[in-house]
């Protein structure tokens, strides 16, 4: 799931193939750039008893909103991991292998996709694209009048939970199921935790004798930043004795919070290609030779070294708006020095 900077044109799109299961999404990917057709979801629906088959037939607009949410989560994953050794790769086989493990990266992917579905469905609802939902109103508080049309986050939460969790809930309650369900809910809670209130004043001469307020969703970048912090602070867990819950491996860690990301296995270093682990390695990655830490050549190239190259390409420049209504640009040759991991 990587969007390379500059002129790169790779766009990963998760293809929906059932009640949203990340492994199936990634297993359905092929080619790059990938074009998503929401109708392909329904063409893949061959079992008539599945609830989502009915959704495809009667409420295709919800399927389209879920698809946008998967793309939204994918793009945010690409952004957050752009400087990491694992960069949310777009290679379907690698993603599929990685998501069969209970590591930190899997926790992030599950959480960000669940959050993306909630966000996109809620946005579609607020924009009037979905007839199954309305606007969320707030209760009256003191002398202020709470009104307007707020984002119906609860509806988005329900849709995300149905698509993301339904397959897991039907299966055995093993530790992997518990971890996936926990992280997916943590992603949805990350959206709800950043809801903010927007208000508008009413009254003569600009006074605020009456105020209408409504809930608004956060920018999805804020959600991604929050979950990336959760990725670095993720808690390693094991199954409890009753097999119905998770407990931290570290006895000094406080009881698990519903907002925490959790995992059970340590991640590989992702320095070298390893098909079994879903690692494509870092050879050929662009790095920063003047920085330290993630994204730097020392970090990204795993101390193997790097080579400096000069890229030469053309791009639009000196663009001007001409009345009416054309933008005319010149073509300029650009030279850019880059460092590449060896």
Secondary structure as UniProt FT lines:
FT   TURN            6..7
FT   HELIX           22..27
FT   HELIX           38..43
FT   TURN            48..49
FT   HELIX           51..58
FT   HELIX           60..80
FT   TURN            81..83
FT   HELIX           92..98
FT   TURN            99..100
FT   HELIX           104..126
FT   TURN            127..128
FT   TURN            142..143
FT   HELIX           153..170
FT   HELIX           175..193
FT   STRAND          196..202
FT   HELIX           204..206
FT   STRAND          210..216
FT   HELIX           220..232
FT   STRAND          235..239
FT   TURN            241..242
FT   STRAND          246..248
FT   TURN            251..252
FT   TURN            258..259
FT   STRAND          262..263
FT   STRAND          273..274
FT   TURN            275..278
FT   STRAND          279..280
FT   TURN            283..284
FT   STRAND          286..288
FT   TURN            289..290
FT   TURN            294..295
FT   HELIX           297..300
FT   TURN            301..303
FT   STRAND          306..322
FT   TURN            323..325
FT   STRAND          326..341
//
